Amino acid sequence: MKISEKKRGKICEQILLYLFSQSPKAMFTSYIAEEIARDEEFVKKLLIELKQKKLLIEIKKNKEGIEYIRRSRWKLSNAAYEFYKQSQI
């Protein structure tokens, strides 16, 4: 089933809003997918698209500096965070 660009945009907005609410904490893909009730693979594709638009930062290492093999954490870029912060006022 194909999802329209309008609906993809709305799902991306949900992802960004969720990450803004959790900021500055970085969230795993699986937690984001669970929160917005979407499939992990679909959410991962959207997260990669948002990363390419420089709205998200992908973190591939844990707190000790060891690289994840299959996981990624995501957080808002500084520019995206400032934009959301301004719109909240």
C-alpha positions as CSV (number, residue, x, y, z in Angstrom):
1,M,0.0,0.0,0.0
2,K,1.3,3.4,-1.0
3,I,1.0,6.4,1.4
4,S,0.5,9.8,-0.1
5,E,3.1,12.6,0.3
6,K,0.6,14.6,2.4
7,K,0.2,11.7,4.9
8,R,4.0,11.0,4.9
9,G,4.5,14.7,5.8
10,K,2.0,14.5,8.7
11,I,3.8,11.4,10.0
12,C,7.1,13.2,9.8
13,E,5.6,16.1,11.8
14,Q,4.5,13.5,14.5
15,I,8.1,12.2,14.6
16,L,9.6,15.7,14.9
17,L,7.1,16.7,17.6
18,Y,7.8,13.6,19.6
19,L,11.5,14.1,19.4
20,F,11.0,17.8,20.5
21,S,9.0,16.7,23.5
22,Q,11.8,14.3,24.5
23,S,14.7,16.7,23.7
24,P,17.6,16.7,24.5
25,K,17.3,13.0,25.0
26,A,18.0,10.8,21.9
27,M,15.5,8.1,21.2
28,F,15.9,4.7,19.5
29,T,14.0,4.0,16.3
30,S,11.9,1.3,18.0
31,Y,10.7,3.8,20.7
32,I,9.8,6.4,18.1
33,A,7.9,3.8,16.0
34,E,6.0,2.5,19.1
35,E,5.1,6.0,20.2
36,I,3.6,7.0,16.8
37,A,2.2,3.5,16.2
38,R,4.0,2.8,12.9
39,D,6.1,0.0,11.5
40,E,9.8,0.3,12.4
41,E,11.1,-0.1,8.9
42,F,8.8,2.7,7.6
43,V,9.8,5.0,10.5
44,K,13.4,4.3,9.8
45,K,13.0,5.4,6.1
46,L,11.3,8.6,7.3
47,L,14.0,9.2,9.9
48,I,16.7,8.9,7.2
49,E,14.8,11.3,4.9
50,L,14.6,13.8,7.8
51,K,18.3,13.3,8.4
52,Q,19.1,14.2,4.8
53,K,17.0,17.4,5.2
54,K,19.2,18.2,8.2
55,L,16.3,18.1,10.7
56,L,17.6,15.1,12.7
57,I,21.0,13.9,14.0
58,E,21.7,10.1,13.9
59,I,23.7,8.8,16.9
60,K,25.4,5.5,16.2
61,K,27.4,5.2,19.4
62,N,26.4,4.5,23.0
63,K,27.4,6.7,26.0
64,E,30.7,4.8,26.4
65,G,31.6,5.5,22.7
66,I,31.0,1.9,21.5
67,E,29.4,1.8,18.1
68,Y,26.0,0.2,17.8
69,I,25.8,-2.7,15.3
70,R,22.1,-2.5,14.4
71,R,20.7,0.4,16.3
72,S,20.5,4.1,16.0
73,R,19.3,6.9,18.2
74,W,17.8,10.0,16.9
75,K,17.5,13.6,18.1
76,L,16.5,16.9,16.7
77,S,19.2,19.0,15.1
78,N,19.9,22.4,16.7
79,A,18.2,24.3,13.9
80,A,15.0,22.1,14.1
81,Y,15.0,22.4,17.9
82,E,15.2,26.2,17.7
83,F,12.4,26.3,15.1
84,Y,10.1,24.3,17.3
85,K,11.0,26.3,20.4
86,Q,10.2,29.5,18.6
87,S,6.8,28.2,17.4
88,Q,5.9,27.2,21.0
89,I,6.0,30.8,22.1
